[in-house]
Amino acid sequence: MQESLAGDDFKDIREAVAKLCAEFPAPYWRRLDSENDYPTEFVSKLTGSGFLAALIPEMYGGSGLPLAAAAAILEEIHRSGGNAAACHAQMYIMGVILRHGNETQKREYLPDIATGALRLQAFGVSEPECGSDTTSIRTFARRDGDRYVVNGQKIWTSRAGHSDLMLLLARTTPETETRKSGKKTRGLSVFLVDMKDAAESGMTIRPIETMINHATTEVFFNDVPVPARNLIGTEGDGFRYILSGLNAERILIGAECIGDAKWFIERMCAYAGERKVFGRPIGQNQGIQLPIARAYAEMRAAELMVREAARRYDSGRTSAEHANMAKLLAADASWKAAEACLQTHGGFGFAREFDVERKFRETRLYQIAPVSTNLILTYLAEHSLGLPRSY
Ligand SMILES: Cc1cc2nc3c(=O)[nH]c(=O)nc-3n(C[C@H](O)[C@H](O)[C@H](O)COP(=O)(O)OP(=O)(O)OC[C@H]3O[C@@H](n4cnc5c(N)ncnc54)[C@H](O)[C@@H]3O)c2cc1C
């Protein structure tokens, strides 16, 4: 497959990531998937090579690269057949500390996150009663002297069992008060929770079994004290801080989808060329060829949008519209490529050793998380097209 229509950017980084990923071939990911195990060795290697610290500024021990470079790293991991979901959150949730944390917090945490001495992988936003509707969260942090006391429950907190720190969104003003004042996006605050301290004083983690290997969990807070110095920014402004990180998250997830789509396209081209039915390669049939060609064209279009969204982000002209469209189009492109790849493989698409069914399951997630396709469309309808708010 040719390099991107948008140009061959970050060639050295892509080659280095591809080389690292080659040490973790398909049987590695297949075994983890069947045993529901965490890719500890892969994440250690990625951290040790500095890739997870790509976005941390040099003054805090990272490499200070643009978002487009981080996108190239995650894309290559997915293109190789691996899955960056085990560690990608560190790249974008760190940005909340960088943009809204105070200098003491940045100096205390960012250098250790950069080296991997501290893992910031857990992002506690979703709750059983509210995934899309974030401003309705109930987990409450009550101020008590020089600490907050947290009670409530998070769900889908991925990697909580493999993280030293959690970025937690909790309510600090009762919902009745914020609704009365008509400011429902206020009254939420962000905390950096030390997972070890919290586990010793009332926080429990329960794994959730899912259709993919994602190390996702439920987290219960029962009178868990969090030092007030771990509040990020100003109390009550947390929703705004979380929102500021979502554009980066959407662009990076979009890049992972592009990597998945490339993996599916490469796999199905190879299989369509070698599999002979009725005495000729199946790829000679238009019924097989055309869905592959369509998947390719749609991947290329989505790739342009992901790169444009990253370019805007890096030039300081962050556009939520572009970040949302990048995630939407890339997730659709990877899902369509997954469907075409499974169909091209016939029955063998269902055989574990071909990895198609695993990647098929994994890429399906991006229609739902971290933001569902419908919610992106409602955003575009309202903010880009001026249609009435529908929710
Ligand atoms: C494997 C996995 C990992 C995750 N990791 C994390 C994590 O690390 N941290 C975290 O905080 N969260 C995480 N999530 C949660 C994820 O962000 C939510 O699942 C997602 O935001 C959707 O929320 P929900 O599941 O509550 O769906 P709901 O909000 O209940 O929505 C259900 C369906 O209804 C649709 N819908 C809802 N309202 C509307 C509307 N007004 N118009 C049209 N359609 C609508 C949605 O699009 C969706 O399809 C994860 C989820 C999964 C499955």
The ligand as an SDF file (V2000), in Angstrom:
LIG
                    3D

 53 58  0  0  0  0  0  0  0  0999 V2000
  -14.5460   -1.2550   26.3780 C   0  0  0  0  0  0  0  0  0  0  0  0
  -14.9290    0.1130   26.8780 C   0  0  0  0  0  0  0  0  0  0  0  0
  -13.9630    0.9220   27.4570 C   0  0  0  0  0  0  0  0  0  0  0  0
  -14.3060    2.1690   27.9770 C   0  0  0  0  0  0  0  0  0  0  0  0
  -13.3480    2.9070   28.6410 N   0  0  0  0  0  0  0  0  0  0  0  0
  -13.7340    4.0120   29.3280 C   0  0  0  0  0  0  0  0  0  0  0  0
  -12.8150    4.6920   30.1970 C   0  0  0  0  0  0  0  0  0  0  0  0
  -11.6340    4.3250   30.3080 O   0  0  0  0  0  0  0  0  0  0  0  0
  -13.2650    5.7390   30.9290 N   0  0  0  0  0  0  0  0  0  0  0  0
  -14.5700    6.1780   30.8530 C   0  0  0  0  0  0  0  0  0  0  0  0
  -14.9110    7.1330   31.5500 O   0  0  0  0  0  0  0  0  0  0  0  0
  -15.4710    5.5750   30.0150 N   0  0  0  0  0  0  0  0  0  0  0  0
  -15.0760    4.5030   29.2670 C   0  0  0  0  0  0  0  0  0  0  0  0
  -15.9910    3.8490   28.4510 N   0  0  0  0  0  0  0  0  0  0  0  0
  -17.3630    4.3190   28.4220 C   0  0  0  0  0  0  0  0  0  0  0  0
  -17.7560    4.9590   27.0900 C   0  0  0  0  0  0  0  0  0  0  0  0
  -17.1990    6.2510   27.0100 O   0  0  0  0  0  0  0  0  0  0  0  0
  -19.2910    4.9500   27.0390 C   0  0  0  0  0  0  0  0  0  0  0  0
  -19.6910    3.6060   26.8450 O   0  0  0  0  0  0  0  0  0  0  0  0
  -19.8230    5.8340   25.9390 C   0  0  0  0  0  0  0  0  0  0  0  0
  -19.5820    7.1800   26.2380 O   0  0  0  0  0  0  0  0  0  0  0  0
  -21.3440    5.6260   25.7470 C   0  0  0  0  0  0  0  0  0  0  0  0
  -21.9970    5.7250   26.9770 O   0  0  0  0  0  0  0  0  0  0  0  0
  -23.0280    4.5740   27.4370 P   0  0  0  0  0  0  0  0  0  0  0  0
  -22.3560    3.2710   27.2470 O   0  0  0  0  0  0  0  0  0  0  0  0
  -23.5180    4.9020   28.7820 O   0  0  0  0  0  0  0  0  0  0  0  0
  -24.1970    4.6700   26.3960 O   0  0  0  0  0  0  0  0  0  0  0  0
  -25.5130    5.5570   26.5510 P   0  0  0  0  0  0  0  0  0  0  0  0
  -25.1580    6.9600   26.8430 O   0  0  0  0  0  0  0  0  0  0  0  0
  -26.4460    4.8630   27.4780 O   0  0  0  0  0  0  0  0  0  0  0  0
  -26.0830    5.4540   25.0800 O   0  0  0  0  0  0  0  0  0  0  0  0
  -26.6360    4.2150   24.5770 C   0  0  0  0  0  0  0  0  0  0  0  0
  -26.8740    4.3790   23.0800 C   0  0  0  0  0  0  0  0  0  0  0  0
  -27.8520    5.4080   22.8850 O   0  0  0  0  0  0  0  0  0  0  0  0
  -27.3310    6.3980   22.0090 C   0  0  0  0  0  0  0  0  0  0  0  0
  -27.8390    7.7110   22.4460 N   0  0  0  0  0  0  0  0  0  0  0  0
  -27.8620    8.2160   23.6990 C   0  0  0  0  0  0  0  0  0  0  0  0
  -28.3970    9.4480   23.6860 N   0  0  0  0  0  0  0  0  0  0  0  0
  -28.7010    9.7300   22.3950 C   0  0  0  0  0  0  0  0  0  0  0  0
  -29.2690   10.8590   21.7180 C   0  0  0  0  0  0  0  0  0  0  0  0
  -29.6450   11.9590   22.3920 N   0  0  0  0  0  0  0  0  0  0  0  0
  -29.4210   10.7970   20.3860 N   0  0  0  0  0  0  0  0  0  0  0  0
  -29.0760    9.6920   19.6990 C   0  0  0  0  0  0  0  0  0  0  0  0
  -28.5210    8.5970   20.2630 N   0  0  0  0  0  0  0  0  0  0  0  0
  -28.3410    8.6230   21.5980 C   0  0  0  0  0  0  0  0  0  0  0  0
  -25.8220    6.3210   22.1150 C   0  0  0  0  0  0  0  0  0  0  0  0
  -25.2190    6.7830   20.9320 O   0  0  0  0  0  0  0  0  0  0  0  0
  -25.6170    4.8150   22.3260 C   0  0  0  0  0  0  0  0  0  0  0  0
  -25.5620    4.1690   21.0790 O   0  0  0  0  0  0  0  0  0  0  0  0
  -15.6460    2.6250   27.8680 C   0  0  0  0  0  0  0  0  0  0  0  0
  -16.6120    1.8240   27.2360 C   0  0  0  0  0  0  0  0  0  0  0  0
  -16.2650    0.5790   26.7650 C   0  0  0  0  0  0  0  0  0  0  0  0
  -17.3490   -0.2830   26.1550 C   0  0  0  0  0  0  0  0  0  0  0  0
  1  2  1  0
  2  3  1  0
  2 52  2  0
  3  4  2  0
  4  5  1  0
  4 50  1  0
  5  6  2  0
  6  7  1  0
  6 13  1  0
  7  8  2  0
  7  9  1  0
  9 10  1  0
 10 11  2  0
 10 12  1  0
 12 13  2  0
 13 14  1  0
 14 15  1  0
 14 50  1  0
 15 16  1  0
 16 17  1  0
 16 18  1  0
 18 19  1  0
 18 20  1  0
 20 21  1  0
 20 22  1  0
 22 23  1  0
 23 24  1  0
 24 25  2  0
 24 26  1  0
 24 27  1  0
 27 28  1  0
 28 29  2  0
 28 30  1  0
 28 31  1  0
 31 32  1  0
 32 33  1  0
 33 34  1  0
 33 48  1  0
 34 35  1  0
 35 36  1  0
 35 46  1  0
 36 37  1  0
 36 45  1  0
 37 38  2  0
 38 39  1  0
 39 40  1  0
 39 45  2  0
 40 41  1  0
 40 42  2  0
 42 43  1  0
 43 44  2  0
 44 45  1  0
 46 47  1  0
 46 48  1  0
 48 49  1  0
 50 51  2  0
 51 52  1  0
 52 53  1  0
M  END
$$$$
